[in-house]
Amino acid sequence: MMSKVIFYEERNFQGRSYECMSDCGDFSSYMNRCHSCRVESGCWMMYDQTNYMGNGYFFRRGEYADYMSMFGMNSWIRSCRMIPMHRGSYRMRIYERDNFMGQMYEMMDDCDSIQDRYRMSHCQSCHVMDGNWLMYEHANYRGRMWYFGPGEYRNFSNYGGMRFMSMRRIMDSWY
């Protein structure tokens, strides 16, 4: 399935537009700013800085006439990354400390609080074996979020030193 999002310079789908069907590290060559978007298919991470930096926001199929108000953003979207669809099992190991040290738990479903479920004070490294995941800085899927696809993440210093407290699978039904 092809993923597609249309970005608009102004709120309520007004002004110049840019159609995107893959990752885009910098919108500035296509438009001056971006204040609304229509996700026609797929799931996307949007960033308020170029090159997939800054705060990340998860968008799924739908219309976002004024996403800045909706998400409490201070700045407009400047880059986006398409999240590939995953069908199958989900599996991730989370670790209390950097470099896969400390307590370890294997997860196969959403977790609204690692503190409540595992008595783990925080998560500072992970290994995603299967699926795509959103990880949040606070329990109950609140606060800043990051996308993690399959791979090893030895420390979260690249993510502002975050200590993640809840995790959610990006399900194929969201596409």
N, C-alpha and C positions, 0 to 999 in steps of 0.2 A: 504494500500500500504506500502510495506517495504522500508525504506530508507537505502541507502548504499553509502558509500564513501570509496575510496581506497587512502591511503597516501603512498608517496614514499620519501625515504631519500634524493634523489638528484633531481635536476631540470629535466624537460622533462621526467618525469615518469621513472627515472632510479633508480637503487639501490634496496635495500630491500623494501618490501611493507607491509602494514598492512591494512586489510579490516575491516571496522567498520560499524555496523548496529544499534548502540545505543550510548548513551552518553559515553564518555571516559574522565576521569579526569586527566590522565597522560599517555602519549605515551612512556615514557622512558623505560618501560619494554618490549616494542615491537620494538622500533627503536631508534637510537641515535639522529636523527634529522628528520625534515620533510620539504622538499623544494618544493614539488609539490603534487597535488592531483587531482583525478577524482571523481566528484560527479555524481554517476550513477542515483540516484533518491533521492528525498526529498530536503529539505532546512536545512541548518546547520548554527550554530554560531560557529566560530573557535576563539580560544583565544591564545595569545602569552605567557600565563603563565599556570601553572598547576591548576587544580581545578576550571576551568572556571573563572579565574581572568585575570587581565591585559586588554589590548585592545581587543575588540571583532570585528570580521569581519563576514559579512554575505556572505554565499556561497549558490548558487542554482545549479541545474543540469548544468553540463558543465565540461570542462577541464581547469585546472589551471596549466600550465606547469612551470610557474615561478611567483607564486602569490606574492612573496616578492617584486618584481619590480612593479607588477601590482597595489598593494595596498600601496606601500611605507613603507613596514614593516621593522623593524630593527631586528626582531627575527623571528624564525620559529614557526609554530603552535605546541602547547604542550598539548592542550585539545580541545574537541569539544562537542557540545550539539546538539542533533537532535531537530528540531522544528516540533511539531506534525501538521499534516494537519488539516485545519479547513475549513469546508464548512458551509456556513450560513451567518448570519449577523455579522457585526463588530460594536462594540460600546465601547467607552471609555470616561470617564470623566477626564478632566485635570484641575488642580488647580494651581493657581498662587503661593501658599505658601505650606509649609509642613503641614502635618496632615489635608489635605483636606480643607484648609482655603483660604481665598481671592477669587478672581474671579474664577468661575467655568464655563466650557463649555463642552457640550457633543458632541462628534465627532462620525461620522459614515463613514467617508471617509478620504482619505489622506489630509494632510495639509502641504503645503510647507513653510508656515510662520505663526506662531501664532500671531506674531506682526501685520502683515498685515490683517489677517482674523479677529482676535478678539481684537486687540489693547491690547494684553497681553504681558508684557515685558519678561516673561519667565514662565516655568512650573516646579514646584518643588515637585509635588505629583500627583498621578493618580490612577484611579480605572478602570481596564480593565474588562468589563463585558463579552464581546464576541470577539473572534478572537485573532490573534497573530499580534503584532505590532513591528516595528522598530522605535526607537526614536533617533533623531540626535541632536547634540549640537548646530548646526547652521541651519539657514534657507536653503531652497532648498536642503535638504537631504545631507548636507555636514558635515564633521567633524566626531568625534567619534560617534559610534552608540551603542545602547543597545537593546536587545530583551526583550519584555514584553509580557507574556502570561496572561491569565485570573488570576486576583487577585488584592489585594489592595497593593499599594506602597505608604506608608505614607510619606516617605522622601527619597531623593535621595543621602543621605550621603554615602550609600553603593556603589554608582556609582561615587565616586570621587567628590561629591557635584555638579554634573552636573545640569545645567538648560537647559532643552531641548527646542528647537525652531522649530522643524518640526517633523512630524510623518507620517509613511507610513504603510499601511496594508500589511501583507504577504499573498498574494493571492494564491488560489489553482492552478491557471494557472502557477505559478512559479515552481511547483513541477514537 
